[in-house]
Amino acid sequence: METLLGVDIDGCLTTSKDSKIKMPYSAIFLNKLHDFHDTKIYIVTERKHDTYFETLNWLKDNNFPFSMYLMEDNKGDIAEAFNLDAFVEDSPRQAMDIARRDKLVFLMNQKYNQGIEHDNIMRVGGWSEIYDYLSLSEEDLEI
């Protein structure tokens, strides 16, 4: 079964806002999800539109797989419009908005997003936790 996954760039694929330093293992685990677990990846960022091509080239140069790349301030609208199953986010505001729309949010643990809680938010320490969760089969999830 195909999984539709939204992914933020800053603080999720990179170590911080507007950084060009990759989050450890982010490209490896996204490629594994894409190639072996039928995951369609939507990169969604709040970066300024004048950085579109620079960011696109960075994604390609760093081997990030994606089906769609969007620059959008309201990621909750994107999650709804494309009926995404889950979203990887670090922003408290974006995470809460997406979670309130009944979407699973993997919240990358950061100093600035402590205290954010919602039934649809799963706090994670890195990409291996996201991969482990999304690569489980439906049988693995049954109790």
N, C-alpha and C positions, 0 to 999 in steps of 0.2 A: 504494500500500500504506500503510495507516494506521500511524503511529508513536505509541507510547504513551510519553509523556515525564513523568517525575517532576521536580518543581522545588521546591527549598527556597526559603524567603523571605529569611531573614537572611543577608547576605553573598552572595546570588545575585540576588534582586530588589531588595534594599536594599543600601546601601553598608556597613552593619555591623549587628551584633546589635541588635534592637529599634529600629532606626532607621526613620524614615518617609521617608528620602531615597532615591528610586529609583536603582537602578544604571543608569548611562547606557545608553539604547537597549533596556533589558530589555522594556518593554511593546511597543515597535515590532517587535522581532524575534519575540517570542512571538506577536503578532497575525499576522505574516506566516507563521510556521510553521503556526499554527492555520487561517488562512484559505486559504492557497495550497498547503500541503504536507501536508494530511491528518494533522495532528498533534493528538492528544488529550492535553490537559495536566492533570496531577494535581498540585495544589499541596499539598505536605506539609511541615508545620512542627512544630518542637519547642516552639513558644510555649505559654505556660500557657493552660489552657482558659478562664480568666476573660477572656482577650483575644479570644475567638472572634469576637464580632460586630464589635468594633473593627477586627480584622484583615480580616474579610470585607468590611466597608465600605471599608477602605483599598484592597483589591484591586479592588473595583468602581470606586471613585472614580478610580483610576489606570489604568483600562481594561485590566487584565490578563485575558486569556481563560482559562477553565479549565472542565473538565468535572466535576472533583471537588476539594473542599477538605477536607483532613484534618489533624487535630492528633494527632501520633503520635511517640513517642520512638524507636521502632525502625523506621527508614525501610526497612531491608532487608526486613523482614516485608511492608511495603506493596509494595515492588518485586516481591517474589515473588507475593504474593496477587493482584495485578492484572496480573501478567506484563508489567511495564513493560520497554520496550526500552532505555531510557537514563534517567539521572537527573542533574540539575544540582545540585551540592552543594559546600559549602566546608568542612565539618567533616571533619577527618582520620578520626575514628572512624566516622562514618556512611559516608564514601566507601569506606573499606576493607571495611566490612561489606557494602555493596551490591556492590562489585567482586568479593568472594569468592563471591557468589551468581551469578556469571557474567552480570552486567549491566554495560553500558557506563556509566561515570561521567565526566561533564564536571566536572572539579575547578576551581572558580574560584580562580585564583591569589591567595593571601593570604599575609601574613608568617607566620601561625600554622599553615599547612599545608605548609610546605616539607619536602622529604625524603620525602613520601608517594609511593610508587611501587607500581604493580601493572599487569599486562598489560591490565586492563580500565579503567584510569584514564587519561584524556586531560586533561592540564593545559591550561587555557584562560585567556586574558587578558580575555575579555569575550564579550558576546552575539553579536557578529558572527562569531566563530570557531565558535560552536555552530550558528548559523544556516547558515553555509557548509557545515559538515559534514552537517547533517540535510537540507539542501535538495538535496544531490547525488542524482541518480538512481542506480539500481543499475548502469546502464551506465557512469556516470561513475566508479564505484568499481572496475570491472573493470580488470585490468592486461593 
